[in-house]
């Protein structure tokens, strides 16, 4: 625990100007970022009596060993710089309002040539349009099933789409008119995108216009005595109305707004957001966060608005008003002290004026009260669930500390695992857990390039050596530069933060190999243990017998989770690498067949196996018809997949004889 007085800057050197500050720990890693109208007044508050600080603030200032600041011209610039630094450094003591991955959303993959509609859970991706979140996945599927008869867009996966394109027949949805079947050419890319755009407009709030358009077409069909067409349009109107009935009208004036509410205690706060478009609730999101310092509701509002809408704007790339990440109006329980500054910044993100309001009466106040009740219930549920989770994680770390004889609880655990098949495509993973929770942004994967002869033991030794050599190198660079920021990338150095405990997947040999490497490098403050799969024994260096943790031990459960996560991460990388090698190996030596043509072939046939089947069946003309191919290259592909030498007169694009074309192994390529 650091003493804040050891790095407290003299008050006279801190400017009385707006700016952004950041605290860093002993390894140079940024752990907290904040902004202030007056840097001197704000920073001085952190170095007051520790007993009077908020518990999380006290933990932060005693973890830090340095503080730096940057002066900016205006409060808007400070707000923007604070958001950028939080996004770049991901400080552990800052609140991050990330989307809850447990709630399903309806995703529309607009960047694809034929966009797909599907239920999705996970982090947001740039360019993809999302609707929701919904409380249940079945609610999305029911809504989607109703709307597909009106907007028959593609819902199948990429593999299904390619397969039906190859066989020339649509799927069941194509036969029952719930898909326009772009896979078989019933509609071109432009026509399919129009369908998808109409679907997005409807879910984005332009419901009345769509209904009026269908009613106009229905009347026109009826006047033209096309009664079957009119009946279909009548059913489409009914489907749209049923879908609209599922979304309750909460604001009769058709307001587009986000309604935000908070519930909090001394240590945590819950936030709920209702997204209202066209007067209807289109989605709901919620988070529970740990408070870093004592904050009133107005302070929480300011933090939430800057981080949440900054993140949403970074992911959005549509100029469509219905797809704007920032609404025209945001209803909050209290206005922040810098309300005008925040509104100006939000207006810049949207490109037009954004208003912050506290609802005083009527439907908006009633809706705000409903959102506040949701926030209160979310905080209550979280505290009941979190109490057990925190207790279990604290017990697990304490048990590991006691069982392994560590000086302190292993707050940061790293685990190494190796994956291969009979010594081929050898890869390794390194996963990181902090405070008993995975920290995926710091996962690393390694390729064992030299084909280590000693099997898993030598591979683990190589990975540990490479990881801690980087640690020593970056530590020396930090000492020389007095900064944990890499001057070339502008980001924090990847390997500059050591673990308290290094876990290897294996028994005594693997543990000894890792321990010997650390000893050779002169690293003595990192504990090492191994977890053997068969009996789940914990091995320590130079110990003849393993440590046996009880089967119901929370410490054993945590070590198993760390080991299993390392195994999952390693085997995923191994499969990717092996798949890439197997896909390219048989086509690498074909003269005149570069990466672009290989990609076109595999995209056309769907897989190397199907391409091989086409070659065995003598379908040279079909191969030659693939864009970029030709008769001679197709003949060379057929010969290669048959295991024959290519034709003697065949040459590559650069006129080199086939036998002189150098081949590059996977290891050399990477």
N, C-alpha and C positions, 0 to 999 in steps of 0.2 A: 504494500500500500504506500503510495507516494504522498509526500507532504506538500500540499498546494503552495505553501510559502516558499518552497525551493525553486519554483518556476514562476512565481508571481511577478509580472512586469511592474516596473515603477509607474505609479499613477501618472506622473508627468509626461511619460512618453506615449501614452494612449491618447489618440486624438478625440476631441469632442465633435465627432462627425458621424454621419450614417455609414455603415459598413457591414461586413460579414466576417465572422471569426470562426476558427476551428481549433478544437482541442485534439492533441495527438498523444498516444501512449509511448512507452519506452522504446518500442520498436518502430516508431514513426508512423504508425497507422492512425488515420483520422478516425476518431471515435465519436465526435459530436460537431455539428455545424449549426450556427445560429446567426441571426441578424439583429441589428439594433439601430435606432435613430441616433443614439449617443453611445459610441463604443466605450468611452471611459466609464460612464455610469453603469452600463450593462456588465462589462467584464469585472468591475470592482465588486459586484454583488456575488460573484462566484467565489471570491476569496474572503468572504465574511466568516463568522464563527461556524464551524462545521456542524455543531449541534443544532443550529437554526436552519440548516438547509433541508430541502426535500430529500427523502431517502435515495432516490435515483440520482439526484443532482450530487449528493454527497459521494455516491459510488463513482460517478463520472469524474469529478474533480480529483478524487484520490487515485483513480486509474490513470489519469492523464499525467504527462510529464512536461508538456509544452503547450503553449497557446500562441497562435498567430492571427493576424487580422488583415483585411484588405479594405481600404477606404474607397467608397464609391460616391458618385455625384448626387444621386437622388435615392429616395426610398424605393422607387420602382426598380431601379438597378439593383438595389440590395435584395429585393424580393426575388428577382430573376437569378442573381448569382447564388443566393442561398439554395434555390431549387436545383440549379445545375450542379452545385457541389454535393448536395445530398444524393442526387442521382448518380454522380460519378464515383463518390467514395463509399456510398452505402454505409454510413457510420452506425455502429451498433447501438448507440444511445439515442438516435433519431427515430422518430415515428415514420414508418412507411405505410401509406394507405394503398396496399396492393389489393387487387381484386380477389375476392374469396373464391378459391378454386373448387369449393364444394357445391356451389350453385351452378346449375346448368344454364346455358344461354343458347340462343339460336344464332348461328354464325352463317354469314354469306361470304364466300371466298371470292370477292370481286377481282383480285389480281389475276385469277385464272382465265383462260380463254373461254371456257364454259363454266361460269360460277356455279358453286354447289351450295345447297341449303342443308344444314345438318345441325344436330344437337352437339354442343361442345362444352367441355369443362377444361379449364386451364388458363395460363397466362395469355393476355391479349397480344395479337400479332399485328404489325403495321399493315394497313390497307384492307384488313378484313372488317366487315361491318357486323356489329353485334346488336342483338335485341334481347333484352332481359336485364338482369337474371330473373329466372322464374323460380318459384318455390319447389317445383317438381318437374322432372324430365317428362312425365306423361302429359303435363299441361302444354309443353312445347309440341309434343307429337300430335296431340289432339288438334291444336291450333293449326299446325302445319298440314295435317291431313285434310282439314276443312278448306284451307287456302290453295292446296295443290290443284283442285279442280278448276280454280279460277286462274291461278298462276302456275302452269305445269312446268316448273323448272327442275333441273337435275338435282337429285338427292343422293345419288349413289357415290361410292368411293371411286378413287382413281383406277384401282385395279378392275372393278366391275365395269366401269366405263370403257376401259380399253378392251376388255374381253368381249363385250357385246359389239363393240366396233369391229373387232376382228371376225366374229361369227356372222355379222350382218343382220342380227335380229335384236330388237329391243327387249328390255326386261318386262315383267308383268305390269309395272306402272305405265310403261309406254303403250301397252295394249288396252289399258282401261282409261287412257287419256288423262292420267295424273302426272305424266311426264311428256314433254314435247319431243323426246328421243333425239337429242342432238348427236348421240353416239352413232346413229345410222343415217344421219343427214336429213332427217325430217324438217329440221330447222337449222339455219346457219348460225354462226357465232353472233352476228348482229341481232338477229331475231330473238335468239335465246337471251341475250343481254337486255333487250327491251322487256322481256317477261320478268327478268330478275329485278330490273329497275322499278317496274310497276309494283312488284312484291315489296321492295324496300320502301317505296312511297307509301304504300298502304300501312305497313307496320310503323313507319315513321310519323304517322299522324294524318296523312292526307286521305282519310277514309271517305269523307263525304264526296269528294271529287270523283273517286273511283266508283262509288255506288251510283252517282248521277250519270257517269259515262256508260255504265252497264245498262242502266234503265233507259237511256237514250237509244242505245243499240237495240235493246229489246223491243222498244216501240217501233223503231225503224224496220226491224225484221217482221214484226206483226203487220205493219202497214203494207209490207211487200208480200204478204201471205206466206212468209217462210216460218211456219208455226213451229217446226221442230227446232230451228235455230232460236226462236223466241223463247221456247220452253227451256232450252239449255241455259240461255242467259238469265231467265227467271230463277232457275236453280242456283246459278252463280251468285246472283244478288242475295238469295237466301243464305248461301254459305258465308258471304261476307258479313251479313247482319248477325249471324250466329257467332262468328268470330269476334265481332265488335261487342256483343253482349257479354263476352267473357271478361272484358276490360271495363270496370266500373267507371262511370263518369263522376269525378270528384270536384271538378271546377267547371261550372256551367258556362262560363264565359270563354271556354276554349283556350285557356292560358297555357303557354309553354313555360315550364319552370321546373327547377329542382328544389325540393323541400328537404332541409337538413335539420336534424335534431341530435342532441347529445344527452347522455346520462353518465354521471361520473361519481367516483368517490375519491379518496385521497391518493390512491395509487394507480387507478385505471379509469378509462373512459370508453364508452360505447357510442358509436356514431351510426346513424341510419339515414339513408338518402332515398327518397321516392322521386323517380323521374316521371314527370307529368308532361305529356305532349298532346295537344288538342283537347285538353281537359281530362284525359284519361291516364291512369297510371300505367306506364309502359314497362316499368322495371323497378326493382328495389335492390339496394346493396347495403351491406352492413359490415362493420369492423369493430373489434375491441382492441384498444391499444394501451400500452403502459405509459404513464405520464412521466416524463423525464424531470420535470420540475413543477412546482405549484403553479397551476394555471387556472384562470377563470374561464367561463364558457366563451367569452369573447376572444380570448387567446387561442382556444381550441379551434374556434371558427376560422381565425386567420391562418393557422397551420394547415387545417384541412383544405381550405380553398386553394392555397398556393400549391400544395403537393398533389392533390387529387386532380385538379383541372390541368395542371402542368403536365402530368403523366398522360391524361386523356388527349390533350392537344398534340403531344409528341407522337401518339399512335395514329392520329387521324390524318388523312391526306385527301379528304373530300371537301370540295367547295359547296356541296349541296347543303342548303340550310337545314334540312331535316336530319342530316348526319353530323351537325355541328356538335363538338364535344362540350361546348359551353353554351347553356341556354341564355335566352334574353333576360331571364329573371331568376334570382336565387333567393329563396326565402330561408332565413336563418333565425335562430332564437334570440341572438344578440348581435349587434353590429360591432365588429372589431374596432379598436382605437384608430387603426389606419385604414378605415373603410374606404375612403376615397382613393388611396393608393392601390388597395387590392382591386377595387372596381376598375381602375385605369388599366392595371395589368391584365385583368380578365378580358377587358374590352379589346386589348391588343391581341390576345389569343383568338378571340372570336372574329375580330375584324369589324365589329360594330358595337354599339353601346350595350353594356351589361349593367343591370341594376341589382343592388343588394337591398333587401327589404326585411323588416320584421313584421309579420302579419298581425294586424290589430283586431280585425273583426271578420265575420262572415265565414264563407266556405274555406278560405285560405287559413284562417286561424284554426278552424276545426280540423283541417287536414294536418296542420303543424302539430296539434295536440295528439293526433293519431300516430304520427311519426315519432313523437316523443315517447308515447307509451311503448312503441316497438323497441326503441332504444333502451328503455328501462328494463323491459323483459329480456332483451339480449344480454345486458350486463348481468342480470341475476343468473341466467342460465350459464353464462361464461364463468362466473365466480364459483358456482357449484362444481362445474367440470374442471376448472383450472386448479381448484384447491387440491384435488386428487392428483392431477398431473404434476404440479410443482412438488408435492410431497414425494411422489415416486421418483422424479428426477433427482431431487436432493438426496434421497435415500440411496439411489444408485451410485451417485458420485462419491458419497461417503463410504459406501461398502467397497468400492474399487480402491479408494485411498487406503482403507484399513487393510484389505486383503493383500495389496501389493506393497504395503509399507511406504507409501508416498508421503512427502512432507506436507503436501496440500492437495485439495481435491483437484482432479484433472479436468479443469474447465474447458480445455481444448484438447481433443483427441483426434489423431490422424491414424488412418488404417491403410495398409498396402496389401493388395492382392494381385496375383498373376494369373493370366488365362492363356491357354494354348491348346492345340491338339497335337500330341506326339511331337512337341518341340517346334511346330510350324506356327507362323503368325503369332509370335509371342508378344503379348502386350501386358501392361500392368496399370492398375488404377490407384489413386490416392484420394480418399474421401476425408472430409473434415466435419467434426461435430463440435459445436460450442454450447456449453451449458446443457448438454444432453440432447440438443437438436441439430439436425443436419444443416450445414451451410453450403448449399450447392454452388454458389458463386465461386467458391474456392476449391472445388474439385479439380483434380488434374489427372491426365492420362499419359502414359509413357509407351513408346514403342521400343522394344528390346532389339536394337538394330543388328547387333553383331552375332546373334545366335549363340547365346551364352551356353557353354558346355555343361555347367554344373546343375542344370535343371532349375527348379523353382528356387532353390537356396541361392544360387548365383544370381538369378534374376532379381530376387528381392534385395540382395546386396547391391546390385547395380542401381536399382531404383532409389534405395536409401542414400547411396553415395551421390547420385545426381541431385536428389532433392536437397540434401544438406550442404552440398558444395554451393548450390545456388544461394542457400540461406547465408552461408558465410560470406560469399561474394557480395551479396546485397547488403548485409550488415556492415561490411567495411565501406561500401559505397555510401550508405546512409551516414556513417560516422564522418566520412570525408566531406560529404555535401551538406550534412546536418539537415537532411530532408528525406522522407520516405517516398517522395514522388520521383518517378523515373523522368529525367529531363527529356528523353526522346519521345515517350508516349504521353507524358502528362498525367499518368495514372499511378496508383500505388504499386509498389513492387510486389510481384506475385508470391515470392517465397520468403519474404522478410519476417514472417511471424511464426515462431517455432511452437510445436505442441508441448503440452505438459506430459502427454503419454503417446507413444507410438505403438500401435498394435499391428502385428503381422499375422497373416492367415497361415497357420502352421504350428508345428511343435518346436522342440528344442533346437534342431538344426537351423531352422529359419530365424529363430530368436537370436541364436549365437551369431549368425551372419550379420544381422542388423546391428547387434550390439558391437561387434568388432569394427564395423564401418564407422559408427559414431565415435568409438575410442580412437581409431586412426585419425579422424578429423578433429579430435580434441574437444568434442562436445560431451559434456558431463551432466548437463542439467535437463536432459530429456530421458524419461523412463521408457523402458521397452518391455513389452510382453507379447506373447503369442497365444492365439486361441485355436486349439486343435479341434477339427470338426467331429471326429468319431465319438469322443466322450466329453467334448466341450471342456477340456482341461485348459487351465491358464498356466503357461510356462514363462518362467523368468530366467534371465541370463545367469549362467554358472550355477543353476540350481538343479540337483539331480532328480528331484521329484516335483511334479506340478502342484499348483494351488487348485484345490477343488472348491468351487463356490456352490452353495446349495442350489438345487434345481429351481426353486422358487425365488431365488435371489434377484432383486432389482438390478444389482450390479451385473450379474450374468446376462440378464435380459438386455441391458444397454450394450454390453460388449458384443452380444449376438447381433443386435441391430446394426452396429457399426460394421461388423465383419460381413453381414449379409448385404449391406448397401455397397461395400467395396466390391464384393463378388458380382453383384448385379451390374455395377458400373463397368467393371473389367470385361465381363462376358458380352455386354452390349457393344463395346468397342471392338472386341475380338470378332464378333459376328459381322460388324460393318467392314472391317478390314478384310476378312476372309471372303465375304460376298463380293467386294470390289475386285479382289485378286482373281476369284474364280470367273467373274464376268469378263474380265479383260484378258485373261491368260490365253484363251484359244484364238482371240482375234488380234492380239498384239503383233503377231508375226506376219499378218496378211499385208502384202505390199500395196501401198496406195490407200490404205484404210486408216485414216487418222481418227482423232477423238470425236470430231463432229459426225463423221459417217458412222462410227460405231454407235454413238448415241442415237442417231436416226434409225439404225437397224433395230436396236433394242426397243426403241419406242414404238416402232411399227409392229414388231412381232410380239412384244410384251415380255419376253424373257429369252435367255440364251438357249434354253431347252427347245422352245418353239422354233427358234431360228435354226437350230440343228436339225429338227424334224423336217423343216422346209428344205434344207440342203440334202438330207437323205432321200427325200421324195423327188428330188430333181427339179424343184420349183425355182430354177435360176432366173426365169423371167420375172417372177414376183419380187425376188431380191433385187434385180436390176432396176425395178420400177420405183424403188425407194428413193426419195429425193437425195441427190448427190451421188448416187451410185451409177453404174454403167455395166454393160455386158462383161467387160474384161474383169472389173473389180468383183462383180458378182460371181464370176467363175472362180476367182481366187478365193473368195469366201467359202464357196461350196467345197473346193479342194481342201482348204484348211480344216473345215469341220468334219470332212471325211477322213482326215489324217493323211492326206496325200500332199505331195509337194505342189506348189502353185505352178501354172504353166511356165515353161522355160522362157517364153518371150514376154512374160509379164514384168513390168517395171513400175517403180513407185513414181509418185508425182514429181520427185526431184531427179528422175531418170537414173537412180542408183539401181543396180541389179538387186534382186530380192535377197540373194545370199549375203550381200554386203550391208543390208540394213541392220544396224545395231539394235539389239533388244535391251530393254532396261527392266531390271527386276523391280518388284514392289518396294523392297528395302532401299534400293538406290534411288528410286523415284522420290520417296519421301525424305 
